[in-house]
Amino acid sequence: MARSLKKGPFIDEHLQKKVETMNREREKKVIKTWSRRSTIIPEMVGHTIAVHNGRKFVPVYISENMVGHKLGEFALTRTFKGHSGKKVEKVVSPTPGIKSAPGAAPPAAPAPGTKA
């Protein structure tokens, strides 16, 4: 469920104060924060905010497309190492002289124009 519009976006006060002072002084320093729950507001555009992911601070450069999203969306907490390799089964071609199971479909004929 989305947040009510009459409440407005949630931003931690300490983070909002830091952004306001940096805008006032026209500075562009990296701001460290643990507040993954804070919503990105238009005043943050152009700043780099280092968001904590549980292990380290991930620098996130704020662009206009990020406004309205949460800071935590851009600092991933889990590293994906990939799924285990897919086991490929070898298809065994029918060997001559061995009968197939009763009721089994006959083997398909080779495609025309191919060497058998």
C-alpha positions in Angstrom: 0.0 0.0 0.0 1.4 3.4 -0.9 1.9 6.3 1.5 -1.0 8.8 1.8 -0.4 12.0 -0.3 -1.6 14.2 2.5 1.3 12.9 4.7 4.0 13.7 2.2 7.2 11.8 1.6 9.2 10.5 4.6 12.8 11.8 5.0 14.8 11.4 8.1 15.3 14.8 9.7 19.1 14.5 10.0 19.4 13.7 6.3 17.1 16.5 5.3 19.1 19.0 7.3 22.4 17.9 5.7 21.0 18.2 2.2 19.5 21.7 3.0 22.9 23.0 4.4 24.8 21.6 1.4 22.3 23.3 -1.0 22.6 26.6 0.9 26.4 26.5 0.8 26.5 25.0 -2.7 28.7 22.1 -1.7 28.9 18.7 -3.3 30.3 16.3 -0.6 29.3 12.7 -0.1 26.7 12.3 2.6 26.9 9.1 4.6 23.5 7.7 5.9 22.0 4.6 7.3 18.5 5.8 6.4 17.5 3.4 3.6 13.9 4.3 4.3 14.1 7.9 3.3 12.4 9.0 0.1 14.4 10.8 -2.5 13.2 14.4 -2.9 14.0 16.9 -5.7 16.4 18.8 -3.4 18.7 15.8 -3.4 19.2 15.8 -7.2 22.9 16.2 -8.0 24.2 15.0 -4.7 26.0 11.7 -3.9 24.6 9.9 -0.9 26.5 6.9 0.5 23.8 4.5 1.6 24.6 1.7 4.1 23.8 -1.8 2.8 24.6 -3.6 6.0 28.3 -4.1 5.3 29.6 -1.0 3.6 28.4 2.4 2.3 27.4 2.3 -1.4 27.7 5.7 -3.1 24.5 6.6 -5.0 24.5 9.6 -7.3 20.9 11.1 -7.3 19.4 11.9 -10.7 15.9 13.2 -11.6 14.7 9.7 -12.4 15.2 8.6 -8.8 12.9 11.2 -7.3 10.1 9.4 -5.4 12.0 6.2 -4.8 13.6 5.1 -1.5 17.4 5.3 -1.0 17.5 1.6 -0.1 16.4 0.6 -3.6 19.8 1.7 -5.0 22.0 0.0 -2.4 21.6 -3.8 -2.8 21.9 -5.9 0.4 22.3 -9.3 -1.1 24.9 -10.5 -3.6 23.6 -12.8 -6.3 26.2 -15.4 -7.2 24.2 -17.2 -9.8 22.2 -20.4 -9.8 24.0 -23.8 -9.9 24.8 -25.0 -13.4 22.0 -26.7 -15.3 22.7 -30.4 -15.7 22.5 -31.3 -19.4 21.3 -34.8 -20.1 23.0 -36.4 -23.1 20.5 -37.7 -25.7 21.4 -41.2 -26.6 20.8 -42.1 -30.2 19.2 -45.4 -30.9 21.8 -48.1 -31.5 21.3 -50.7 -34.2 20.3 -54.1 -33.0 18.6 -53.0 -29.8 14.8 -53.1 -29.8 12.8 -50.3 -28.3 10.3 -50.8 -25.5 6.9 -52.2 -26.5 4.4 -49.4 -27.3 7.1 -46.8 -27.9 6.9 -44.5 -30.8 9.1 -45.3 -33.8 12.2 -43.1 -34.1 11.9 -40.1 -36.3 13.3 -40.2 -39.9 16.3 -37.9 -40.6 15.5 -34.6 -42.2 15.8 -34.5 -46.0 19.1 -33.2 -47.3 21.1 -34.2 -44.3 23.7 -37.0 -44.2 22.9 -39.8 -41.8 
